[in-house]
Amino acid sequence: MHKKLYIPGPIEVSPEILEAMATPMIGHRMPEYAHLHKGVTDKLKQLMSTDDRVFLSTSSAFGAMEGAVRNLVGKRCANFCNGAFSDKWHKVTLSCGKEADPFNVEWGEPITPELVDSALSTGKYDAITLIHNETSTGVMSPLPEIAEVLRKYPDVVSIVDTVSSMSALNIPVSELAIDCCVFGVQKAFALPPGLAVFTASERALERAKTVPGRGYYFDFLEFLAADEKDNTPSTPCISLIYAMDRQLERIFAEGLEQRWQRHADMANFMRNWVQEQGFGILPAEGYRSITLTCATNDRGVDLGLVKKRLGERGIAFDDGYGKLKGRTFRIAHMGDMKIADLEQITTEMERILQDL
Ligand SMILES: Cc1ncc(COP(=O)(O)O)c(C=O)c1O
């Protein structure tokens, strides 16, 4: 039995997208691929409101996240850590042989502009990593306010993970002073996993030229040279790029404003429901993710059992990430989902909670 996905990624994939993936294969050095590549990167630039380069990486998000630190950290990196993925990014930065310091806040808290300012005011760093939407805790940090701070530090290259937020709300990459914006496609884009997208500003590309040890697979300068020919350095996941092309068409057909509103409406629906049911929400108001709700288990229910019962009903449910397992649960509301999908899981959950 297929379990319908309410976990925060991978997200349920529409039949139309799966169909696009079955498009007959082409060679990536054929003109047909260059045409596809240009169409996809142009649409992504429009979606992200940027004229920066947009590169397609055949990897999961962490491939491009590792590539970004390899290419862009020259002197020392400030890793802002407020959950499982940002903590991991610090470890990845160190494992690439880079000098780096973690700036930790409690899981469930946002990264604040004040924290970014105090870290950068030391003058020790020439790059930062920041996760916009920490999927492990359902926290969304305030990008526009952080961007104001970044403007004070023109020598610092900003690397921002929008893995679980890109396309669900307006993230104008250039206006937000993001030099390298990275995301995977298995979250709000609702595509199967295996493709990551990243942008590179002029400043990022200039930095990459000065940084040794960039490797090959994720070398930004290799991506740049290939992009001149609407191509990628290595054989790309062409089927997924067809799927991305179709999904971008669907996104623009829905309309960006409408898409952002749909995500905001779903987030409101889910936040209201968890509170009506006597659960809490981990992040404080103002920092709650628009693409998932991370609820605190204030009723002390056996979340493992809830997960099992939902599974028997054909629903995949997440009972907390890492050290938050059992203490929180996360419900996704992103991609192609609608309120009706949320009503389905909440109805089933109400029945299960009544029986427990
Ligand atoms: C915010 C965030 N960053 C990074 C990742 C890692 O992505 P991947 O598993 O595609 O490498 C995830 C995955 O859930 C994520 O949610």
The ligand as an SDF file (V2000), in Angstrom:
LIG
                    3D

 16 16  0  0  0  0  0  0  0  0999 V2000
   16.4390   22.4570    5.7340 C   0  0  0  0  0  0  0  0  0  0  0  0
   17.0930   21.2420    5.1690 C   0  0  0  0  0  0  0  0  0  0  0  0
   18.3620   21.3390    4.7460 N   0  0  0  0  0  0  0  0  0  0  0  0
   18.9990   20.2780    4.2190 C   0  0  0  0  0  0  0  0  0  0  0  0
   18.3800   19.0540    4.1020 C   0  0  0  0  0  0  0  0  0  0  0  0
   19.1350   17.9110    3.5200 C   0  0  0  0  0  0  0  0  0  0  0  0
   18.6610   17.6640    2.2570 O   0  0  0  0  0  0  0  0  0  0  0  0
   19.1260   16.3700    1.4300 P   0  0  0  0  0  0  0  0  0  0  0  0
   18.6980   15.1960    2.2500 O   0  0  0  0  0  0  0  0  0  0  0  0
   18.3460   16.5500    0.1660 O   0  0  0  0  0  0  0  0  0  0  0  0
   20.5860   16.4310    1.2460 O   0  0  0  0  0  0  0  0  0  0  0  0
   17.0720   18.9070    4.5290 C   0  0  0  0  0  0  0  0  0  0  0  0
   16.3860   17.6080    4.4150 C   0  0  0  0  0  0  0  0  0  0  0  0
   15.3530   17.3470    4.9910 O   0  0  0  0  0  0  0  0  0  0  0  0
   16.4140   20.0230    5.0670 C   0  0  0  0  0  0  0  0  0  0  0  0
   15.1520   19.9380    5.4790 O   0  0  0  0  0  0  0  0  0  0  0  0
  1  2  1  0
  2  3  1  0
  2 15  2  0
  3  4  2  0
  4  5  1  0
  5  6  1  0
  5 12  2  0
  6  7  1  0
  7  8  1  0
  8  9  2  0
  8 10  1  0
  8 11  1  0
 12 13  1  0
 12 15  1  0
 13 14  2  0
 15 16  1  0
M  END
$$$$
